[in-house]
Amino acid sequence: MLAKPNRLTRGSDYKATVRRGSRCAAAHTVTYVGSSAETETPRFGFIVSRQVGSAVTRNTIRRRLKAVCAEALPSIRGGASIVIRALPSAATVDYATLRAEVVRCLERKASV
């Protein structure tokens, strides 16, 4: 999965990325990409609200998003802050579709 240096941990980091970052919307996710001078490694954060489903469903979606981001990590530019928000429809979609959406947005906004 994602190592500690590759995770957003503070609420202020999430807020700054969502407010100031560029946005890429897809059918089941919304990806926000900002830049941070604090670190040279890309950092990821995930927002999966209760509207997505039960705790089991939310954790499944979060694990899937983390796996996609860990796979795409080498192609992301350094210093990028990325927040991925799962929409309620993400609960019913398969992994391949979710992966395709996230990879498309990451390639468009955060690739090297």
C-alpha positions as CSV (number, residue, x, y, z in Angstrom):
1,M,0.0,0.0,0.0
2,L,1.1,3.6,0.4
3,A,4.0,4.4,2.7
4,K,3.6,7.1,5.4
5,P,5.5,9.8,3.3
6,N,3.0,9.2,0.5
7,R,-0.1,10.0,2.6
8,L,-1.9,13.2,3.4
9,T,-2.5,13.2,7.1
10,R,-3.5,16.7,8.1
11,G,-6.9,18.2,7.5
12,S,-5.3,21.5,6.4
13,D,-3.5,19.6,3.6
14,Y,-6.8,18.1,2.4
15,K,-8.5,21.4,2.5
16,A,-5.7,23.2,0.6
17,T,-5.6,20.6,-2.1
18,V,-9.4,20.5,-2.6
19,R,-9.7,24.3,-2.6
20,R,-6.6,25.3,-4.6
21,G,-6.0,22.2,-6.7
22,S,-7.1,21.5,-10.2
23,R,-10.1,19.2,-10.5
24,C,-10.8,16.2,-12.7
25,A,-14.3,14.8,-12.5
26,A,-15.3,11.3,-13.5
27,A,-18.5,9.3,-13.2
28,H,-17.6,7.7,-9.8
29,T,-14.7,9.8,-8.5
30,V,-13.5,13.4,-8.3
31,T,-9.7,13.9,-8.3
32,Y,-8.1,17.1,-7.0
33,V,-4.4,17.7,-7.8
34,G,-2.4,20.5,-6.1
35,S,1.3,21.1,-5.5
36,S,3.2,21.2,-2.3
37,A,6.6,22.6,-1.6
38,E,6.8,20.8,1.7
39,T,7.9,17.4,0.2
40,E,9.4,16.0,-2.9
41,T,7.3,12.9,-2.9
42,P,3.7,12.8,-4.2
43,R,1.1,12.5,-1.4
44,F,-2.4,11.0,-1.6
45,G,-5.5,11.4,0.5
46,F,-8.9,9.8,0.1
47,I,-12.4,11.0,1.0
48,V,-15.1,8.3,1.2
49,S,-18.2,9.6,2.9
50,R,-21.1,7.8,4.6
51,Q,-23.2,8.4,1.4
52,V,-21.1,5.8,-0.3
53,G,-22.4,3.0,1.9
54,S,-21.7,1.0,5.0
55,A,-18.3,0.9,6.7
56,V,-17.4,-2.3,4.9
57,T,-18.2,-0.7,1.5
58,R,-16.3,2.5,2.3
59,N,-13.2,0.6,3.4
60,T,-13.4,-1.6,0.3
61,I,-13.5,1.5,-1.9
62,R,-10.7,3.1,0.1
63,R,-8.5,0.0,-0.3
64,R,-9.2,-0.1,-4.0
65,L,-8.2,3.6,-4.4
66,K,-5.0,3.1,-2.4
67,A,-4.1,0.1,-4.6
68,V,-4.6,2.1,-7.8
69,C,-2.5,5.0,-6.4
70,A,0.3,2.7,-5.2
71,E,0.4,1.3,-8.7
72,A,0.5,4.7,-10.4
73,L,3.0,6.2,-7.9
74,P,6.1,6.0,-10.2
75,S,4.4,8.1,-12.9
76,I,3.3,10.9,-10.5
77,R,5.4,14.1,-10.4
78,G,7.2,14.9,-7.2
79,G,5.5,17.4,-4.8
80,A,2.0,16.6,-6.0
81,S,-0.8,16.5,-3.4
82,I,-3.7,14.4,-4.6
83,V,-7.1,14.0,-3.0
84,I,-9.6,11.5,-4.5
85,R,-13.2,11.8,-3.4
86,A,-15.4,8.7,-4.0
87,L,-18.9,9.4,-5.1
88,P,-21.9,7.2,-4.0
89,S,-21.9,5.4,-7.3
90,A,-18.4,4.1,-6.6
91,A,-19.9,1.4,-4.4
92,T,-21.5,-0.4,-7.3
93,V,-18.7,-0.2,-9.8
94,D,-16.1,-2.9,-10.4
95,Y,-12.3,-2.4,-9.8
96,A,-11.3,-2.1,-13.4
97,T,-13.7,0.8,-14.1
98,L,-12.6,2.6,-10.9
99,R,-9.0,2.1,-11.8
100,A,-9.5,3.4,-15.4
101,E,-11.1,6.6,-14.1
102,V,-8.5,7.3,-11.5
103,V,-5.6,6.6,-13.8
104,R,-7.1,8.8,-16.6
105,C,-7.3,11.7,-14.1
106,L,-3.9,11.2,-12.7
107,E,-2.3,11.0,-16.2
108,R,-4.1,14.2,-17.2
109,K,-3.3,16.3,-14.1
110,A,-0.4,14.8,-12.2
111,S,1.9,12.8,-14.5
112,V,5.6,13.6,-14.9
